[in-house]
Amino acid sequence: MRYIKGSLVITADGDIPLLRLVRNCRFVSHQQLFELLRHDAVLSSRSTFNWRIQRLLKSGQIERQNGLDLEGVPVYSITRRGLLELERQGEFLIALNSSTRQMPDPVQVFHALELNALRLALARSALLVSWQSEVEISTLNMVSELFQKDYDAIVKIWLGNEIREFALEYERSLKNAKQYESVRAALEAERMIGCVLYVTVDANLLLAVLHHLTPIARHLGFLTARSFREQLLAAPVTTETTRGR
């Protein structure tokens, strides 16, 4: 099939996975996006990836976050036009769609980028089986209230020859006591997820979050983002029973 010169043709095997990933991440850096697509076996050529990015930027399917580069690397988010294109291809999410009143807020950028970094750490070590994003989880909860909380991610990993699942929460700042009461109630009521891993920006925040959420009749683990990225399954995880040791 021949196309009109200069027209943009969105391909199901190349452009749609890219747009879907940008949407589900909310924000993602140029390098993170390339590595995630390569991990998903969508593409392996850097030049092809750069070409696709430039096409989608020029056509307004994605946009660059001005002034929010990650160490000089551009950061992208999806646009309403990009969401509409996904929906034309049957890729619709209630939590983030072309009619959504509030698009991803730039205040979420560094939270999203750190989650991407945690995901990539697992992917690079061949531990990652699947990663369900907060956007996808929120959509499930809007439809069926499957989970008690809109977790930042639900992750499946390889542990030897077995697949293990846990919910992941990333904390960059401390919530107030009332908010943690609500979180704690949700965790207590959770029946679909057996373990929740809290990843914090530093050790001080880790102890503060642990204090607010324990004791609790749930399997909760706490560790810093740096430990997670650098040590993965070997990282020391703090629990209620190991606190103070």
C-alpha positions in Angstrom: 0.0 0.0 0.0 1.3 3.5 -0.9 0.7 6.5 1.3 0.6 10.2 0.6 4.0 11.7 0.9 4.5 13.5 4.2 1.5 11.7 5.9 1.9 10.0 9.3 1.1 6.3 9.3 0.8 4.8 12.8 1.9 1.2 12.7 0.5 -1.4 15.1 3.7 -3.2 15.6 6.0 -0.2 16.0 4.2 3.0 17.1 1.4 1.6 19.2 3.6 -0.3 21.7 5.7 2.9 22.0 2.6 5.1 22.6 1.2 2.5 25.0 4.4 2.4 27.1 4.6 6.2 27.3 1.0 6.4 28.4 1.4 3.6 31.1 4.6 5.2 32.5 3.0 8.7 32.5 6.5 10.1 32.1 9.6 8.3 30.7 13.0 9.4 29.6 14.4 8.9 26.1 16.9 6.2 27.3 14.4 4.5 29.6 11.9 4.2 26.8 14.4 2.7 24.4 15.5 0.1 27.0 11.9 -0.8 27.9 11.0 -1.3 24.3 14.1 -3.4 23.7 13.3 -5.5 26.8 9.8 -6.1 25.4 11.3 -7.1 22.0 9.5 -4.3 20.2 12.7 -2.9 18.7 16.5 -3.1 19.0 17.7 -0.5 16.6 18.6 2.9 18.1 18.3 4.7 14.8 14.8 3.3 14.2 13.7 4.3 17.7 15.0 7.8 17.3 13.2 8.1 13.9 9.9 6.9 15.5 10.3 9.4 18.4 10.9 12.3 16.0 7.8 11.4 13.9 5.6 11.1 17.0 6.9 14.4 18.4 6.4 16.2 15.2 2.8 14.9 14.8 1.9 15.7 18.4 1.3 12.1 19.6 3.9 12.6 22.4 5.5 15.7 23.8 8.8 16.6 25.4 8.7 18.0 29.0 10.5 21.3 28.7 13.0 22.0 31.4 12.6 18.5 32.9 15.3 16.6 31.2 16.9 13.7 33.1 20.7 14.4 33.1 20.4 16.0 29.7 18.1 13.2 28.3 14.6 14.3 27.1 11.5 13.2 29.1 8.3 12.4 27.3 4.6 12.1 28.0 1.6 11.2 25.8 -0.8 13.8 24.5 -4.5 13.7 23.9 -3.8 13.1 20.2 -1.6 10.1 21.2 -4.3 8.8 23.5 -6.9 9.1 20.7 -4.6 7.2 18.4 -4.3 4.4 20.9 -8.1 4.3 21.3 -8.5 4.0 17.6 -6.4 0.8 17.8 -8.5 -0.6 20.7 -6.1 0.5 23.4 -8.4 2.3 25.9 -7.9 2.9 29.6 -10.5 4.6 31.7 -7.9 6.1 34.1 -6.1 7.9 31.3 -7.9 8.5 28.0 -8.4 11.3 25.4 -11.3 12.7 27.3 -9.5 12.7 30.7 -9.9 16.1 32.4 -6.5 16.0 34.1 -3.5 14.9 32.0 -0.4 13.7 33.8 0.9 16.4 36.0 4.6 17.4 35.7 4.9 17.2 39.5 4.7 13.4 39.0 7.8 13.3 36.7 10.5 12.2 39.1 8.2 9.7 40.8 7.5 8.1 37.4 11.2 8.2 36.4 12.2 6.4 39.6 9.6 3.7 39.0 10.9 3.3 35.5 14.4 2.9 36.9 13.3 0.2 39.3 11.5 -1.6 36.5 14.6 -1.5 34.3 16.8 -2.8 37.1 14.7 -5.9 37.2 14.5 -6.2 33.4 18.3 -5.9 33.0 18.8 -8.8 35.4 16.3 -11.0 33.6 14.1 -11.1 36.7 11.1 -9.2 35.4 8.1 -11.3 34.2 5.5 -8.5 34.1 4.9 -5.0 35.3 1.4 -3.6 35.7 1.4 0.1 36.0 -0.7 2.4 38.2 -2.6 3.6 35.2 -3.6 0.0 34.4 -4.4 -0.8 38.1 -6.5 2.3 38.5 -8.5 1.2 35.4 -9.1 -2.2 36.8 -10.3 -0.7 40.1 -12.7 1.6 38.3 -14.2 -1.3 36.6 -14.2 -4.0 39.2 -12.6 -2.7 42.4 -10.2 -5.7 42.1 -7.6 -4.2 44.5 -8.0 -2.2 47.7 -5.5 0.4 46.5 -4.2 1.9 43.3 -0.6 0.6 43.8 2.3 2.2 41.9 2.8 -1.2 40.3 2.0 -4.9 40.5 5.2 -6.8 39.7 5.8 -10.4 38.8 9.4 -11.6 39.0 11.4 -14.8 38.7 12.6 -16.3 42.0 14.6 -19.3 40.8 12.2 -21.3 38.7 9.1 -19.8 40.4 7.1 -16.7 39.6 6.4 -14.4 42.6 4.1 -11.4 42.7 4.1 -8.3 44.9 2.6 -4.8 44.9 5.1 -2.0 44.8 4.8 1.5 46.3 7.4 4.2 45.9 7.5 7.0 48.5 9.3 10.2 47.7 7.8 12.2 50.5 6.0 11.6 53.8 2.2 11.7 53.9 0.3 13.0 56.9 -0.9 10.6 59.7 -4.5 10.6 58.4 -3.4 9.6 54.9 -1.4 6.7 56.3 -4.5 5.6 58.4 -6.4 5.4 55.1 -3.5 3.5 53.4 -3.3 1.1 56.4 -7.0 0.4 56.3 -6.7 -0.4 52.5 -3.8 -2.7 53.1 -5.6 -4.5 55.9 -8.5 -5.2 53.6 -6.4 -6.4 50.7 -7.1 -10.0 49.6 -5.6 -10.1 46.1 -2.0 -9.2 46.9 0.0 -11.2 49.5 3.0 -8.9 49.8 3.5 -5.1 49.4 7.0 -3.7 49.0 7.6 -0.1 50.0 10.5 1.6 48.3 11.6 4.9 49.7 13.9 7.7 48.6 16.1 7.3 51.7 16.5 5.5 55.0 15.0 8.2 57.1 11.8 8.2 55.1 11.8 4.4 55.2 11.7 4.4 59.0 9.0 7.0 59.1 6.7 5.1 56.7 7.4 1.8 58.6 6.4 3.6 61.8 3.1 4.7 60.3 2.1 1.4 58.7 3.1 -1.2 61.3 2.1 -3.2 63.1 -0.2 -4.7 60.5 -1.6 -8.1 59.6 0.0 -7.9 56.1 3.4 -8.9 54.7 5.1 -5.5 54.2 8.7 -4.9 53.3 10.7 -1.6 53.2 13.9 -0.7 51.5 15.5 2.2 49.7 15.4 2.8 46.0 19.2 2.7 45.8 19.3 -0.7 47.5 16.6 -2.0 45.2 18.4 -0.8 42.0 21.8 -1.9 43.0 21.2 -5.2 44.9 17.7 -6.3 43.7 16.8 -9.7 45.3 19.9 -9.5 47.5 18.9 -6.1 49.0 18.3 -6.0 52.8 14.5 -5.6 53.3 13.3 -4.1 56.6 10.1 -5.6 58.1 8.3 -5.0 61.3 10.1 -8.0 62.9 13.5 -6.9 61.8 13.2 -3.2 62.8 15.8 -2.2 65.3 18.1 -5.2 64.7 
